[in-house]
Amino acid sequence: MSALRDALRDLPDAVFADLLESDDAYVLVVDLPGATAETTDVVAEDGRLSIEARRAKTTPDGFRYVREDRPLFLDAELPLPSDADGTAAEAEMDRGVLEVTLPKWIDGDSTSIPIDDADAA
């Protein structure tokens, strides 16, 4: 899990994230103000969690940007903890807060791999 903790420290300063752990799961909470479920993609693949998010902003009629310090486009790849089951991950977005739940592998969720005997052939 330390690789994930280290990766969270490397997120842009404008992005705040918490990582929680229980006996059964991890929960990653990321503040993405202005982002919505429609403007955010989360993918767990090959031991990594990819998060792409963008803030939807509009300007009032008759106004234009003189200065823009609130852009948000997050494109982050985070390593999954080795005991996290990315295939069973769930995500929810509520008022700009993304919550990703990553269950841990359950003991006994192993698959025995048959070994062919090359000498017998």
C-alpha positions in Angstrom: 0.0 0.0 0.0 2.9 2.4 0.4 3.2 2.8 -3.4 -0.4 4.1 -3.5 0.3 6.4 -0.5 3.3 7.8 -2.3 1.4 8.2 -5.6 -1.3 10.2 -3.7 1.4 12.6 -2.5 2.3 13.3 -6.2 -1.2 14.4 -7.1 -1.5 18.1 -8.1 -1.8 20.5 -5.2 -5.4 21.3 -6.1 -6.4 17.7 -5.6 -7.1 16.4 -2.1 -7.3 12.7 -1.4 -7.8 10.4 1.5 -7.1 6.7 1.7 -9.0 4.6 4.2 -8.5 0.9 5.0 -10.6 -1.7 6.8 -10.1 -5.5 7.1 -12.2 -5.9 4.0 -11.5 -3.0 1.7 -9.8 0.2 0.8 -11.7 3.4 0.1 -10.1 6.2 -1.9 -11.8 9.6 -1.5 -10.8 12.3 -4.0 -12.1 15.9 -4.0 -12.8 16.9 -7.5 -14.8 20.1 -7.2 -16.9 20.8 -10.3 -16.4 17.3 -11.7 -19.4 15.1 -12.2 -19.9 11.4 -12.8 -20.3 12.3 -16.5 -17.0 14.1 -16.7 -15.0 11.5 -14.7 -13.7 8.1 -15.7 -12.3 5.5 -13.3 -10.7 2.3 -14.6 -9.0 -0.5 -12.7 -6.7 -2.5 -14.9 -3.3 -4.3 -14.7 -2.8 -3.4 -11.0 -3.4 0.3 -11.6 -6.3 2.7 -10.9 -6.7 5.4 -13.6 -8.7 8.5 -12.8 -9.6 11.1 -15.5 -11.7 14.0 -14.4 -12.5 17.5 -15.6 -14.4 20.3 -14.2 -17.3 21.6 -16.2 -17.3 25.4 -16.0 -19.4 28.1 -17.5 -19.1 31.8 -17.6 -22.1 34.2 -17.0 -23.4 35.9 -20.2 -21.2 38.9 -21.1 -18.2 37.8 -19.1 -14.9 36.4 -20.1 -11.9 35.1 -18.2 -9.3 37.7 -17.3 -7.5 35.2 -15.0 -8.3 31.5 -14.5 -6.8 29.8 -11.5 -9.4 27.0 -11.1 -8.8 24.7 -14.0 -9.2 21.1 -13.2 -8.2 18.2 -15.4 -6.9 15.3 -13.5 -5.2 12.4 -15.3 -3.8 10.2 -12.6 -2.6 6.6 -12.6 -2.3 5.1 -9.1 -0.9 1.6 -8.2 -3.5 -0.6 -6.6 -2.5 -2.2 -3.3 -1.4 -5.8 -3.9 -4.4 -7.2 -1.9 -7.0 -5.0 -3.6 -9.5 -6.6 -6.0 -9.8 -4.1 -8.8 -12.3 -6.2 -10.7 -14.8 -5.8 -7.9 -14.2 -2.0 -7.4 -17.1 0.4 -7.1 -17.2 4.2 -7.5 -19.6 6.9 -6.6 -19.6 10.7 -7.2 -21.4 13.0 -4.8 -21.1 16.8 -5.1 -17.6 16.6 -6.6 -16.3 14.0 -4.2 -15.3 10.7 -5.8 -15.3 7.6 -3.6 -13.7 4.4 -4.9 -14.2 1.3 -2.9 -11.6 -1.5 -3.6 -12.5 -4.7 -1.8 -9.6 -6.8 -0.6 -9.1 -10.3 -2.0 -10.9 -12.8 0.2 -8.8 -15.6 1.7 -9.4 -18.7 -0.4 -9.9 -16.6 -3.6 -7.0 -18.4 -5.2 -6.9 -20.5 -8.3 -4.8 -23.6 -8.5 -2.8 -23.6 -11.7 -2.2 -27.1 -13.2 1.4 -27.9 -14.0 2.0 -30.1 -17.0 4.7 -32.8 -16.5 7.0 -32.2 -19.5 8.9 -35.4 -18.6 5.7 -37.5 -19.1 5.3 -36.4 -22.7 
